[in-house]
Amino acid sequence: MVFIKVGYHQGKLLFFFICYQECQWFNCLLYHIRHSLQILERCVLGGSPAIPTSLAPVVDALQEEVVPGDWLHPDCQPSPHRLASWLKGIDDRQDMFLFLRR
C-alpha cells in the first residue's frame, strides 16, 4: 500500500473523488441488477420457458443463493458471502452514501 502525503484540501478532494467513483460504480451495478431481474421477471411472468443464455449464470447463482459473478465489483474475487449477507452489505453501502450526501 502506498501512502501519499497531501494537504487537507487535496485530501478532501481526493476523498470526494473516490466516493464519486464508488457511487458511480454502485449506480451502474444497481442498474445492471435491476435490468437482469426485469428480464427474468418478464420471462417468468410471461410464461416463456426460455431464459436468455446470457442470464443463465445469474439464474444458477440465484438458485444456489449465492451472488452472481456479474454483480460483483470487477476488482473482487468471487464472493464468499451468501446472497442475503451480500444484499445486507449493499444496503449498508447505500446508507453510507446517503449519510455522506448530507
C-alpha positions in Angstrom: 0.0 0.0 0.0 1.3 3.4 -0.9 0.7 6.5 1.2 0.9 9.9 -0.4 1.2 13.0 1.8 -1.3 15.6 0.6 -2.7 18.8 2.1 -6.0 19.0 3.8 -7.9 20.4 0.9 -6.2 18.0 -1.6 -7.1 15.1 0.7 -10.7 16.2 0.9 -10.9 16.5 -2.9 -9.3 13.0 -3.2 -11.8 11.6 -0.8 -14.7 13.1 -2.7 -13.3 11.8 -6.0 -13.0 8.3 -4.6 -16.5 8.5 -3.2 -17.8 9.8 -6.6 -16.2 6.8 -8.4 -17.6 4.4 -5.9 -21.1 6.0 -6.2 -20.9 5.9 -10.0 -20.0 2.2 -9.9 -22.7 1.5 -7.4 -25.3 3.2 -9.6 -24.2 1.1 -12.6 -24.3 -2.1 -10.6 -27.9 -1.3 -9.4 -28.9 -0.6 -13.0 -27.4 -3.9 -14.2 -29.1 -5.9 -11.4 -32.4 -4.2 -12.0 -32.2 -4.8 -15.7 -31.3 -8.5 -15.3 -34.1 -9.1 -12.8 -36.6 -7.3 -15.1 -35.7 -9.6 -18.0 -36.0 -12.6 -15.7 -39.4 -11.4 -14.4 -40.7 -10.9 -17.9 -39.6 -14.5 -18.8 -41.2 -16.0 -15.7 -44.5 -13.9 -15.7 -44.8 -14.1 -19.5 -44.6 -17.9 -19.4 -41.6 -18.0 -21.6 -39.7 -21.3 -21.0 -36.5 -19.9 -22.5 -34.3 -17.8 -20.3 -31.7 -15.8 -22.3 -28.4 -17.7 -22.3 -26.6 -14.5 -21.1 -28.6 -14.7 -17.8 -28.2 -18.5 -17.2 -25.2 -17.9 -14.8 -27.3 -15.4 -12.9 -30.2 -17.8 -12.6 -27.9 -20.6 -11.5 -26.3 -18.4 -8.8 -29.7 -17.2 -7.5 -31.0 -20.7 -7.3 -27.9 -21.6 -5.2 -28.5 -18.4 -3.1 -25.0 -17.1 -4.0 -24.0 -13.8 -5.5 -23.9 -13.9 -9.3 -20.5 -13.1 -10.7 -21.9 -10.4 -12.9 -23.0 -8.5 -9.8 -19.6 -8.3 -8.2 -17.1 -5.4 -8.3 -14.5 -6.1 -11.1 -11.7 -6.0 -8.5 -13.4 -8.5 -6.2 -12.8 -12.2 -6.0 -15.8 -14.5 -6.2 -17.9 -13.6 -3.1 -17.8 -16.0 -0.2 -21.0 -14.4 1.0 -24.4 -15.9 0.7 -26.9 -13.7 -1.2 -28.7 -12.5 1.9 -25.5 -11.2 3.6 -24.3 -9.6 0.3 -27.6 -7.8 0.0 -27.2 -6.6 3.5 -23.8 -5.2 2.5 -25.4 -3.4 -0.5 -28.0 -1.9 1.8 -25.3 -0.7 4.2 -23.4 0.8 1.4 -26.5 2.7 0.3 -26.9 4.0 3.8 -23.3 5.2 3.8 -23.8 7.1 0.5 -27.0 8.7 2.0 -25.1 9.7 5.1 -22.2 11.2 3.0 -24.7 13.2 1.0 -25.8 15.2 4.0 
